[in-house]
Amino acid sequence: MMKQSTKILAGLGAVGVAALMCHPAFAQAAAAAPAPAATPAIATPSLANMNKGDNTWMLVSTLLVLMMSVPGLALFYGGLVRTKNMLSVLTQVLMIVCMVGVIWVCWGYSETFTTYNSLVGNPFTKLFLKGVDANSAAATFSNGVYIPELTYVLFQMTFAMITPALFVGSVAERVKFSPLMLFVALWVTFVYFPIAHMVWCWDGPDAIAAAALKGKEALDAANADAGLLFQWGAIDFAGGTVVHINAGITGLVMCLLLGKRLGYPNEPMPPHSLTMTMIGASLLWVGWFGFNAGSNLEASSIASVAFMNTMIATAAAGMSWLLTEQIVRGKPSLLGAASGVVAGLVAVTPASGFAGTMGSVILGLMVSPICFFFVSVVKSKFKYDDSLDVFGVHCIGGITGALMTAILANPALGGQGIADYASKPGTLVVAPYDWVHQLITQGWAVGFTLLWSGVGAAILYFIIDKLWGFRVSEEVEREGLDIAEHGERAYHY
């Protein structure tokens, strides 16, 4: 026990860098002389005129996203495994949430949302949240609108917490707890935080507006401070690439390297409690409104757009999976309905603030048959043991949503378009939209994420497996991880 504790502590000490969105916008140094009458004023980052409603909405959204992890995801996954492994899954999810939260405030936020280069932020700029206090402000997506930076840190923390918790579903029922925790600590540092930086890190609308007033050279310099995929023009409203593709491809890599569960696929391994899975799926759906609508960072009309899209795409996907299952297998199942709900939530995530209502209905209807095909046909064909279908639902659903975002954002199809903060500084306008170019950009972003995450996960897996070993023994696997790994049972009867 002492040896294992030492290893755990050593593993926790090995972690490194953090996740998601924007760095506070730069102040405009223009106090000396008044601007010409025709030049719009650019706000200085400040909480002086903070809208308390925006801050309240973001704090509520943070709670909703936390609820997605614990208890939502924990119960969803826990119900899908066998009784002897229920407690192990709950422990894994809960401890990932706790550990990543500590990593996030130590160096994760700094690594994700400060400028250093296009691939990663500087973990030392805001190490241990240096300089982040009650007076510091974070940019939103509107000129002159700011929220407390601590609120932004908290909101993005919950994204960093849930993402690695997703891929434990791929290796459930056969992975050692302590090496998994070390893997997660290193994975968020070297995979998640950089991807989140590349997709979401920029200086905010006021910084772009201020740079545009100074000319093309200043605007290019401001854009060069953003993450690589952001510079490419990739759009991801709430985490299709950052969260779902990122976690989904990692789950596939891990389950391939770890190998199949004993008896798979010849022995039946049914979920031990679809009741808990249903409760977990329902909590995920409710919490996802914070995930998607909260990603607007303001209690504005676009938050309502994201809220509606999240609601209706999920409903359409749940219905679509059930119909697909009834056609193919002859019977509609609760597990199929719950899987469809999650697939819809995943697919609409990158498109939630860009699509229109009917576009989201179409997205929900189309994603479930695609995910169903991967879960039932592709998985059987290639015989990989993705225990809880993380790749088939999260990665494939995320790819579908990321690519469809390019089409659904088109204003001609009822989408919101993309804001142009440079052409009319200080005024939110929609840029001319080229959906073909955007689709190609989305494809590059998806491919880059798959490569970065897949290769990064494989490297970390090999290192930890050689030093420690990921897989439990056959004896432990037969007995169940609850007793062998944790000395407890989920149930006593």
C-alpha positions, 0 to 999 in steps of 0.5 A: 500500500505504501509503495502504491501511495508513493507511486500515486503521489509521484504521478500527481507531481508529474503533471503539467498544463491547462484547458480552454478559451480566451485570454482577457482582451488587451486595453487600448492605449488611447487615453492621451488624445480623443479618438476622431468622431468616426472612430468607434471607442474600444473598451478597456478590460474592466469589471466596472460595467459588468452585467451581473446577469452574465456573471450569474449565468456563467456561475450557474453554467459552471454548476451544470457542467460539473453536474455532467461529470458527477453525478451524470457521467459517473452514473451513466458509465456505472450503470453500463458496466457489470456489478463487480466493476460499478464502484471502480468506474464511479471512483475513476470519474470522481477522482479525475474530476478532483485531480484535474481541478487541482492541476487546472488552477496550478498550471492548466489555465495558464498553459491554455489561455495565455499567449506563448506560441500557436501550439501552447500557452505559457504555464508560468505566466499565470502559474497558480493563478498568479494575477487572477483575483476579484478585479481581473476581467476576461473577454467574452464574444461581444465588444466591451463585455467582460466577466470576472476572470475567476468565473471564466477559470471556473467554467473552463475548469469543468470542461477540463475535468469532464474530458478525460473522464469520458475516455475511461469508458473505453477501458472500463473493467480492466484498467488499473486505477493508479496508472490511469490517474497518472495517464490522465494527469499527463494527458491533460498536460500534453494533449488536452491543454494544447488542443484547447489552446489551439482552438479557443485561445485568442485575445478577445474582440476588443483586442482585435478591434483595437489592432484593426484600427492600427492597420493590417500589421497590427491586426496580423500580430494580434491574430498571430497570438491566437491558437493554431486552429483558431488562426486557421479559422476553425470554429468550435462553439463548445468543444466538438474537437477539444472535448469529444474528438480529443477524448474519443480518439484517445479512448480508441487508442487506449482500448486497442493497446490495452486489449479486450476484456476476458471473454469478449465478445463471446461472453455476454456482458450486459449493463447491470443497471439501465436505470442508473444509465437512464438517470445519468443520461438525463443528468447529462442532458440537463447539464449540457445546457451549461456546457453549450449555452454557457459557452456563449459567456453571456446571457444574450440571445446567442445563449438562447440559440445554443440552448434551443439547438442543444434541446432540439438536436438531442431530442431528434437524435434520441428519436432517430437512434430508436427508429434506427434500432427498431428497423435494424433489430426489430425492438426499440431499447432504452439503451439505444434511446440513451445512446442517441441522446448522448450522440445528439448532445455530442454532435450539436456541441460544436454547432450549438452557437452557429446553427439554426433550429431546423439545422439542429434537427437535421443534425440530430436526425443524421448523427444517430444512424452514423454512430449506430453504424460505428457502434454495431457494425464497425466495432464488430468488424474490427473486433476492438473492445471499446467497453462503453462505445466512447469512440463510436459515440463521442469521436464519431459524433464529434467529427459529424458535428464539427464538419456539419458546423461548417454547413449549418452556420451558413446564414442562407440555411438559417445559421448565425454566420461568423462574427467579424470583429475587424472590419467594423471595430466596436460593432458585431457584424457577420462576415461574408460566409463561404461554407465550402472553405469553412468545411475544408478548414473544419476537416483540417481541424478534425484531422489535426486533433485526431493526429495530435491526440491519437499520437500523444495518447499512444506515447503516454500509454507506452511509457506508463505501461512499460514503467508500471503496467496498465492492465489488471491481472486475470484474477483481478479482472475475474473477481472485479475491480471493486474489491481488488482495486478499492477494497469495497463493493458497490452493493451488499446483498 
